[in-house]
Amino acid sequence: MISIFKQFEREGILGINRRIGEFILPNNPREYYPLVDDKWKTAELTRQFHVPMPKHYGVIDTFGGIQKTKELVTAHPGFVVKPANGGMGNGILVISHSETLENGKVLFHKSDGKVVSEKELNHHISGILSGLYSLDGNSDTCILQERLECHPFFQEISFRGIPDIRVIVYLGYPVMAMLRLPTKESGGRANLHQGALGVGVDLKNGTLTHSVCNDKLIHVHPDTKQTLQGRVIPNWFEILEMSSRCYDMSGLGYLGVDIVLDESRGPLLLEMNARPGLGIQIANRMGLLGRLKRVENIRNSADGPKDRVHRMLNEL
């Protein structure tokens, strides 16, 4: 067993305890966590820093306010329901379109093809408000958000939902990236814990490399049967610059930045994470430690997001 740990160390694999002790605790002040844990506060922050984000149609913060749901989404056939303080994709409901019946009742069609009644939607929102999906188990707020249109780049390689790009940022420098692709198993969600694909990305140019699903290496998407390796993500430098800017915006030195690529609006910030997972190392078949140490050597050599991105890419 000791030899395995030594091999991990030689490969530069970052483990949970070291991630917390050396990178999260010293660099992520607790008072800044609400800025990224609460998606409503994140949205307010992005407006101040002019970082584009999906539009918010409304917020429901009381049980009495649930009856306003239909009114808030009437003009938007597709929308997303999510807990303000949720994590790992839990509690997120993606509605692709709605259908009004002859009796006036409305049916909401989910992105995975299932149908939700008004009563079921309201019940789901009630669960969000009661804290069923919140990170700390306390009562929560429900956000009604814009449903994005998948960028053409993803149409043949993703199953239904909207893929996202996770970038690990350390002291303002992007160090590693991964594309998360929805699958049938994940219900059209880009969540690795629910069966989505993790695809490594070459940080220098946005080229897709290795793919994993449920921690196993694969070569094609299990549903679309498309080969992923070698494809290049559009707007790559813009994505890296936006990720770097999130360091200045959040005040967090070690964070995960999740970005979506919309068909018409381009890269949009989905959310930030003060405790990003370590599965990105599996997708890239590379440890994080080496790149984190590189950042510590160059941390004072760049000024602003663009410079930090260029400086990091020159190091690779």
C-alpha atoms as one frame of an Amber mdcrd trajectory, in Angstrom:
protein
   0.000   0.000   0.000   2.857   2.371   0.796   4.311   1.868  -2.675   0.999
   2.921  -4.233   1.014   6.176  -2.272   4.618   6.814  -3.307   3.662   6.215
  -6.936   0.835   8.735  -6.626   3.309  11.224  -5.176   5.756  10.666  -8.039
   2.933  11.256 -10.524   1.995  14.507  -8.802  -1.491  13.297  -7.832  -3.248
  15.677  -5.458  -5.235  13.914  -2.725  -8.186  15.184  -0.698  -6.297  15.935
   2.519  -3.475  17.754   0.779  -5.939  19.684  -1.362  -7.649  20.942   1.789
  -4.573  21.500   3.952  -2.199  23.086   1.417  -4.458  24.789  -1.090  -8.013
  25.374   0.128  -7.547  26.401   3.778  -4.609  28.817   3.199  -6.080  30.429
   0.077  -9.864  30.439   0.508 -11.028  32.768   3.326 -14.247  31.448   4.842
 -15.974  34.827   4.590 -15.852  34.571   0.783 -17.546  31.157   0.547 -21.096
  32.604   0.416 -20.133  34.487  -2.753 -19.739  31.188  -4.606 -21.988  28.849
  -2.607 -25.031  31.085  -3.065 -25.775  31.309  -6.799 -27.880  34.432  -6.316
 -24.942  36.232  -4.689 -22.699  34.963  -7.477 -25.048  36.523 -10.036 -24.912
  39.867  -8.224 -21.113  39.660  -8.190 -20.850  38.931 -11.919 -22.848  42.067
 -12.714 -20.316  44.162 -10.813 -17.388  42.590 -12.661 -19.127  42.435 -16.070
 -18.782  38.659 -16.334 -21.576  37.182 -18.495 -23.857  34.646 -16.838 -27.201
  32.969 -17.698 -30.128  35.334 -17.118 -32.196  35.030 -13.957 -35.967  35.199
 -14.450 -36.808  35.350 -10.788 -36.224  34.022  -7.318 -38.611  32.242  -4.949
 -37.662  32.530  -1.292 -40.940  31.806   0.516 -43.427  28.963   0.328 -46.156
  31.488  -0.420 -44.133  32.696  -3.374 -44.320  29.286  -5.097 -47.631  30.314
  -6.643 -45.720  32.970  -8.629 -43.748  30.311 -10.511 -46.008  30.068 -13.542
 -46.167  33.847 -13.831 -42.350  34.154 -13.728 -41.771  31.607 -16.496 -44.789
  32.262 -18.745 -42.728  34.216 -21.278 -39.961  31.603 -21.260 -40.879  28.202
 -22.735 -37.620  26.747 -21.437 -36.016  27.449 -18.067 -33.926  25.952 -15.279
 -34.978  25.486 -11.658 -32.077  25.316  -9.222 -31.333  25.706  -5.509 -29.278
  28.791  -4.689 -27.070  26.805  -2.307 -27.071  23.434  -4.033 -24.099  21.293
  -4.993 -23.138  18.466  -7.388 -26.122  19.221  -9.620 -28.626  18.107  -6.996
 -32.064  19.697  -7.202 -31.563  21.150 -10.677 -34.542  20.735 -12.987 -34.177
  21.605 -16.671 -37.418  22.385 -18.521 -37.115  22.369 -22.308 -40.641  23.617
 -23.038 -44.132  23.825 -21.563 -47.544  22.756 -22.844 -50.892  24.289 -21.881
 -53.789  21.823 -21.859 -57.434  22.561 -22.708 -58.305  22.701 -19.010 -55.710
  25.443 -18.462 -53.259  23.212 -16.682 -49.616  23.359 -17.752 -47.277  20.451
 -18.349 -43.532  21.064 -18.188 -41.340  18.897 -20.395 -37.895  18.110 -18.969
 -34.763  17.903 -21.097 -34.635  14.119 -20.565 -38.087  13.693 -22.134 -40.066
  13.252 -18.909 -43.078  15.407 -18.088 -43.718  17.335 -14.862 -47.122  18.690
 -13.803 -47.632  22.073 -12.132 -48.189  20.300  -8.839 -44.975  18.293  -9.212
 -42.989  21.392 -10.147 -44.321  23.275  -7.127 -43.539  20.296  -4.908 -39.966
  20.262  -6.218 -39.560  23.973  -5.476 -40.969  23.358  -2.009 -38.237  20.773
  -1.464 -35.611  23.309  -2.523 -36.947  25.909  -0.074 -36.937  23.389   2.772
 -33.220  22.789   2.217 -33.489  19.322   0.680 -30.608  20.052  -1.731 -28.655
  22.767   0.097 -25.001  22.273   0.985 -25.574  22.910   4.684 -29.061  21.420
   5.032 -30.592  24.775   5.946 -33.567  26.397   4.231 -32.759  27.626   0.736
 -33.873  29.860  -2.115 -35.037  28.726  -5.552 -33.687  30.397  -8.687 -35.465
  30.373 -12.043 -32.799  30.731 -14.684 -32.420  30.969 -18.441 -32.169  27.668
 -20.293 -29.240  27.916 -22.668 -28.986  26.681 -26.236 -26.250  24.152 -26.840
 -23.360  25.413 -28.982 -23.169  23.579 -32.344 -19.767  22.175 -31.336 -21.491
  19.891 -28.824 -24.551  18.829 -30.795 -23.172  15.537 -32.100 -21.051  14.616
 -29.076 -23.420  15.293 -26.172 -26.630  13.630 -25.021 -29.412  16.242 -24.740
 -28.349  18.570 -21.915 -25.828  21.417 -21.874 -22.163  20.430 -21.383 -19.914
  22.568 -19.216 -16.200  23.188 -18.868 -14.548  22.973 -15.450 -11.324  24.957
 -15.037  -9.201  24.745 -11.892  -7.773  28.172 -11.061  -4.960  28.702  -8.579
  -3.973  32.219  -7.507  -5.577  33.501 -10.696  -3.804  31.072 -13.059  -5.782
  28.364 -14.897  -3.969  25.072 -14.254  -6.174  22.273 -15.609  -9.451  21.894
 -17.501 -12.065  19.260 -18.198 -15.162  19.091 -20.403 -18.190  17.433 -18.794
 -20.611  15.862 -21.263 -24.152  14.745 -20.341 -25.165  11.134 -20.946 -28.369
   9.150 -20.838 -27.256   7.776 -17.475 -26.766  11.279 -16.065 -30.249  12.316
 -17.229 -28.835  14.950 -19.566 -26.866  16.631 -16.786 -23.168  17.456 -16.934
 -22.493  15.902 -13.521 -19.788  13.245 -13.118 -21.382  11.838  -9.954 -24.524
  11.052 -11.946 -22.740   9.386 -14.876 -21.643  12.234 -17.142 -18.378  12.025
 -19.100 -15.236  13.796 -18.014 -12.998  14.696 -20.949  -9.494  16.038 -20.435
  -8.590  19.241 -22.262  -5.155  20.368 -23.419  -4.855  23.680 -21.603  -2.694
  25.243 -24.315  -5.204  24.989 -27.154  -8.509  23.505 -25.957  -8.034  20.129
 -27.669  -9.947  17.191 -26.158  -7.731  14.362 -24.966  -8.790  11.425 -22.751
 -12.347  10.519 -21.679 -13.621   8.847 -18.523 -17.065   7.711 -17.408 -17.622
   6.368 -13.898 -13.818   6.481 -13.454 -13.212   4.200 -16.456 -11.327   5.263
 -19.590 -13.473   5.212 -22.735 -12.874   6.176 -26.363 -16.353   7.163 -27.614
 -19.422   8.738 -26.050 -21.604   5.829 -24.825 -24.788   7.335 -26.312 -23.747
   9.331 -29.370 -20.979   6.848 -30.313 -18.838   9.802 -31.397 -15.067   9.931
 -30.964 -14.085  12.863 -28.767 -10.301  13.008 -28.855  -8.783  15.687 -31.086
 -11.776  18.048 -31.225 -11.016  21.666 -30.268 -13.322  23.655 -27.975 -14.246
  27.064 -29.492 -13.472  30.379 -27.735 -10.789  28.647 -25.695  -8.675  31.646
 -24.693 -11.837  33.586 -23.774 -12.853  30.684 -21.515  -9.465  30.696 -19.782
  -9.510  34.466 -19.328 -12.994  34.342 -17.804 -11.835  31.611 -15.439  -8.840
  33.690 -14.384 -11.063  36.730 -13.799 -13.091  34.711 -11.287 -10.088  34.823
  -8.940 -10.264  38.626  -8.827 -14.046  38.498  -8.518 -14.338  35.912  -5.727
 -11.179  36.456  -3.691 -10.639  32.680  -3.619  -7.144  31.438  -4.397  -8.116
  27.852  -5.215 -11.389  27.324  -7.032 -13.213  25.465  -9.753 -14.876  27.601
 -12.436 -17.718  26.099 -14.477 -18.383  27.681 -17.859 -21.008  26.881 -20.481
 -20.804  27.692 -24.168 -24.075  29.097 -25.478 -24.911  29.090 -29.190 -25.534
  32.836 -29.418 -23.940  34.355 -26.304 -20.666  32.426 -26.218 -18.926  31.554
 -22.908 -21.031  32.168 -19.790 -20.126  31.614 -16.158 -22.351  28.917 -14.689
 -20.939  28.862 -11.161 -17.798  28.819  -9.023 -16.787  26.156  -6.528 -14.588
  26.728  -3.483 -14.031  22.978  -3.021 -13.573  21.557  -6.541 -13.270  17.793
  -6.859 -10.206  15.872  -7.986 -11.670  13.803 -10.824 -10.195  16.270 -13.296
  -6.856  14.496 -12.764  -8.331  11.211 -14.003  -9.785  12.848 -17.117  -6.436
  14.448 -17.923  -4.369  11.439 -16.826  -2.163  13.921 -15.015  -1.659  15.099
 -11.446  -2.407  18.646 -10.355   0.567  19.129  -8.047   3.127  19.901 -10.737
   1.049  22.699 -12.209   0.139  24.115  -8.819   3.829  24.323  -7.954   4.538
  26.074 -11.261   2.031  28.752 -10.339   3.776  29.343  -7.033   6.980  30.026
  -8.989   5.387  32.562 -11.366   2.597  34.022  -9.215   4.009  37.581  -9.211
   5.047  37.655 -12.869   1.726  38.698 -14.450  -0.756  41.523 -14.091  -4.437
  40.797 -14.720  -6.347  37.832 -16.176  -4.993  38.033 -19.739  -1.399  38.207
 -18.579  -1.892  35.339 -16.154  -3.338  33.124 -18.880  -0.487  33.913 -21.285
   2.098  33.383 -18.575   0.673  29.993 -17.629   0.399  28.791 -21.212   4.013
  29.766 -21.808   4.951  27.540 -18.880   3.390  24.429 -20.427
